C-alpha cells in the first residue's frame, strides 16, 4: 500500500529534476559557460533533494518543521519558475515546455499526499480490529432489525386475532340481542292479546273472587338492588304482626293488590321477612 503513494512521488521528482537541470543548462549555457549552468541546475536540484530528504527524516520521527517545508516549496516554485521562464523565452516548442512547467509543483504535491497517507496509515492488526468492530456493529444492527420485524409481525398477528375475536363476540351479542328482542316482542304480543290473556289467566289461581290476577312479564334489563340491611337491625316480625302488615298493604287499594305489588311495597316500607314467611302470610290473609 505504501508503494502506491511513494513511487509516483519519486518518479515525478526525478522527472522534474532532470527537466530543471536540462532547462538550466540549455537556457544559461548560451550566456555563461556550461559548467556554471550545470552547477546552477545541480544546486537547484540538490537543494530540493536535501530539503525533501530532511522532511522525510522528520516525518519518519513523527515530527514536522514548517521552515523546512517552506524551503522545500521554495525550491519547487523556483524550479517551476525556471521552466516557465524558459518556455516563455524559447523560440521553438514554447507550448511543450510550458506544458511540463508544472511538474515540480506536482512532485511536491505528491510528496504532501504521501505524508498525509503516512500520518493516517494503520497497522494490519489495527485494520483487522476495525474490520471486526465494523462487522460486529453490522451484525448487531441486522439482528436488531430482524427482532423489530419479528416483534412487529407478532403484534400484527395478535391485533388481527383480537380484532377477529372482538368481531365474533359482537356478532354473537347482536344475534343474542336480536333473539331476546324477538322473544320479548312475542311475550308482549301474548300479554296484550285478549284471547291469549284469557287463556293465561284461566290457569292462574284467583286471589280474590271476581278479580282476575294480571299476568306479569318477566323482568328484562337492569334492576336496582335493594340497599343492604343488617339482619340484626330490627327484630323479626311475629306471624301475627306480619299478617297485619301484609293485610294493610294488600287492602290499601281497590281492587286488592297482587302478591308481587304487595311484596314490593312491603320491602320498600323497610320491613324484613323471608320470601317463605311473606308468601305464607299472604295466603293466610287472602284465604
C-alpha positions in Angstrom: 0.0 0.0 0.0 2.9 2.4 0.8 4.3 2.0 -2.8 1.1 3.3 -4.3 1.9 6.8 -3.0 5.7 6.9 -2.8 6.5 5.6 -6.3 4.5 8.3 -8.2 6.2 11.0 -6.0 9.7 9.6 -6.6 9.1 9.3 -10.4 7.6 12.8 -10.6 10.6 14.2 -8.6 13.1 12.6 -10.8 11.5 13.8 -14.0 11.2 17.4 -12.6 14.9 17.4 -11.6 16.0 16.2 -15.0 13.9 18.8 -16.7 15.1 21.5 -14.4 18.7 20.6 -14.9 18.3 20.4 -18.7 16.5 23.7 -18.9 19.1 25.5 -16.8 22.0 24.1 -18.9 20.3 25.0 -22.2 19.0 28.3 -21.1 22.0 29.6 -19.2 24.5 27.8 -21.4 24.2 30.5 -24.1 25.1 33.2 -21.6 27.6 31.5 -19.3 29.9 28.6 -19.6 28.1 25.3 -19.5 29.9 24.1 -16.2 28.4 27.1 -14.5 25.0 26.4 -15.8 25.4 22.8 -14.7 26.3 23.8 -11.2 23.3 26.1 -11.0 21.0 23.3 -12.2 22.5 20.9 -9.7 22.3 23.4 -7.0 18.5 23.8 -7.5 18.0 20.1 -7.7 20.4 19.4 -4.8 18.7 21.9 -2.5 15.3 20.5 -3.4 16.5 16.9 -2.8 18.2 17.9 0.5 15.1 19.6 1.9 13.0 16.6 0.7 15.3 14.2 2.5 15.2 16.2 5.7 11.4 16.4 5.5 11.2 12.6 5.1 13.5 12.1 8.1 11.3 14.3 10.3 8.2 12.5 9.1 9.8 9.2 10.0 10.3 10.5 13.5 6.7 11.8 13.7 7.9 15.4 13.6 7.3 18.3 11.3 9.1 21.6 10.7 7.4 24.4 8.9 10.6 26.2 8.0 12.0 23.1 6.2 8.7 22.7 4.4 8.7 26.3 3.3 12.3 25.9 2.0 11.3 22.8 0.1 8.3 24.6 -1.5 10.6 27.5 -2.4 12.9 25.2 -4.3 9.9 23.7 -6.1 8.5 27.1 -7.0 12.0 28.1 -8.2 12.3 25.1 -10.5 8.8 25.7 -11.8 9.7 29.4 -12.4 12.8 28.4 -14.3 10.7 26.1 -16.6 8.1 28.7 -17.1 10.7 31.4 -17.9 12.4 29.1 -20.4 9.1 28.3 -22.0 8.2 31.9 -22.4 11.6 32.8 -24.0 12.0 29.7 -26.1 11.7 30.3 -29.9 10.6 26.8 -30.6 8.3 24.4 -28.8 7.3 27.0 -26.2 3.9 25.3 -25.6 5.5 21.9 -24.9 7.9 23.4 -22.4 5.1 25.4 -20.8 3.0 22.2 -20.5 5.7 20.5 -18.4 6.5 23.5 -16.2 4.0 22.3 -13.5 6.0 19.1 -12.8 8.0 20.4 -9.8 4.8 21.7 -8.1 3.1 18.3 -8.9 6.0 16.4 -7.4 5.8 18.5 -4.2 2.0 17.8 -4.1 2.6 14.1 -4.4 5.0 14.1 -1.5 2.4 16.0 0.5 -0.2 13.3 -0.3 2.3 10.6 0.7 3.0 12.4 4.0 -0.7 12.6 4.7 -1.1 8.9 3.9 1.7 8.1 6.4 0.0 10.1 9.1 -3.2 8.2 8.8 -1.7 4.7 8.0 -2.6 1.9 10.4 -1.0 -1.5 11.0 -2.7 -4.7 9.7 -3.6 -5.6 13.3 -5.4 -2.3 13.8 -7.1 -2.6 10.4 -8.3 -6.2 11.3 -9.6 -4.8 14.7 -11.5 -2.1 12.9 -13.0 -4.5 10.4 -14.0 -6.8 13.2 -15.7 -3.9 15.1 -17.5 -2.8 11.9 -18.6 -6.4 11.2 -19.8 -6.7 14.8 -21.8 -3.5 14.5 -23.3 -4.6 11.2 -24.3 -8.0 12.8 -25.9 -6.3 15.8 -27.8 -3.9 13.5 -29.0 -6.8 11.4 -30.1 -8.8 14.5 -31.9 -5.7 15.9 -33.7 -5.1 12.5 -34.8 -8.8 12.5 -36.0 -8.6 16.1 -38.0 -5.5 15.3 -39.6 -7.1 12.2 -40.4 -10.2 14.2 -42.0 -8.2 17.0 -43.9 -6.1 14.5 -45.2 -9.3 12.8 -46.2 -10.8 16.2 -48.0 -7.7 17.2 -49.8 -7.5 13.9 -50.9 -11.1 14.3 -52.1 -10.5 17.9 -54.0 -7.4 16.9 -55.6 -9.3 14.0 -56.6 -12.2 16.3 -58.0 -9.8 18.9 -59.9 -7.9 16.3 -61.4 -11.0 14.8 -62.4 -12.3 18.3 -64.0 -9.0 19.1 -65.9 -9.1 15.9 -67.1 -12.6 16.7 -68.2 -11.5 20.1 -70.0 -8.5 18.7 -71.8 -10.7 16.2 -72.9 -13.2 18.9 -74.1 -10.3 21.1 -76.0 -8.8 18.3 -77.6 -12.2 17.4 -78.4 -12.8 21.1 -79.9 -9.3 21.5 -82.0 -9.9 18.3 -83.2 -13.2 19.7 -84.1 -11.7 23.1 -85.9 -8.8 21.4 -87.9 -11.2 19.3 -88.7 -13.3 22.4 -89.7 -10.2 24.3 -91.9 -9.0 21.4 -93.6 -12.4 21.3 -94.2 -12.2 25.1 -95.6 -8.7 24.8 -97.9 -9.7 22.0 -99.1 -12.7 24.0 -99.7 -10.5 27.0 -101.6 -7.8 25.1 -103.8 -10.3 23.2 -107.3 -10.8 24.6 -107.6 -14.4 23.7 -104.1 -15.2 24.9 -104.7 -13.2 28.1 -107.8 -15.1 29.0 -106.1 -18.4 28.3 -103.2 -17.4 30.5 -105.4 -16.1 33.4 -107.5 -19.2 33.3 -104.7 -21.3 34.5 -103.7 -18.9 37.3 -105.2 -19.1 40.8 -107.6 -16.3 41.6 -106.5 -14.3 44.7 -109.8 -12.7 45.3 -113.2 -13.9 44.0 -114.2 -11.8 41.0 -110.7 -10.4 40.4 -108.5 -11.8 37.7 -104.8 -11.7 38.5 -102.7 -9.8 36.0 -100.1 -11.9 34.2 -96.8 -10.0 34.6 -94.0 -10.1 32.1 -90.6 -11.3 33.4 -88.2 -8.6 34.2 -85.6 -8.0 31.4 -83.0 -5.3 31.9 -81.0 -3.7 34.7 -82.6 -3.7 38.1 -81.9 -1.5 41.1 -80.6 -3.7 44.0 -82.1 -3.1 47.4 -80.0 -1.4 50.0 -78.2 -3.9 52.2 -79.7 -4.1 55.6 -78.3 -5.7 58.6 -80.0 -8.8 59.7 -79.9 -7.6 63.3 -81.1 -4.1 62.6 -84.7 -4.9 63.7 -86.3 -7.8 65.5 -88.0 -10.4 63.4 -91.8 -9.9 63.0 -94.1 -12.4 64.5 -96.6 -14.2 62.3 -99.5 -12.1 63.8 -97.6 -8.8 63.1 -96.6 -10.0 59.7 -100.2 -10.9 58.9 -101.4 -7.4 60.0 -98.8 -5.6 57.8 -99.5 -7.8 54.8 -103.3 -7.3 55.1 -102.9 -3.5 55.4 -100.7 -3.3 52.3 -102.9 -5.6 50.3 -106.1 -3.8 51.0 -104.6 -0.3 50.7 -106.1 0.0 47.2 -109.2 -1.3 45.4 -109.0 -3.8 43.9 -106.7 -5.5 46.3 -103.0 -5.6 45.3 -101.4 -8.6 43.8 -98.8 -10.5 45.7 -96.0 -9.1 43.6 -97.1 -5.5 44.2 -97.7 -6.2 47.9 -94.2 -7.7 48.3 -92.6 -4.8 46.5 -94.4 -2.3 48.8 -93.6 -4.4 51.9 -89.8 -4.3 51.0 -90.0 -0.6 50.2 -91.5 0.2 53.5 -88.5 -1.2 55.2 -90.0 -4.4 56.6 -87.9 -7.6 56.6 -89.2 -11.1 56.2 -88.2 -14.1 54.2 -89.9 -15.0 51.0 -91.4 -18.1 52.5 -92.9 -16.3 55.5 -94.2 -13.5 53.4 -95.9 -15.8 51.0 -97.4 -17.8 53.9 -98.7 -14.6 55.4 -100.2 -13.6 52.0 -102.0 -17.0 51.8 -103.4 -16.6 55.4 -104.8 -13.1 54.9 -106.1 -13.8 51.4 -107.9 -17.0 52.3 
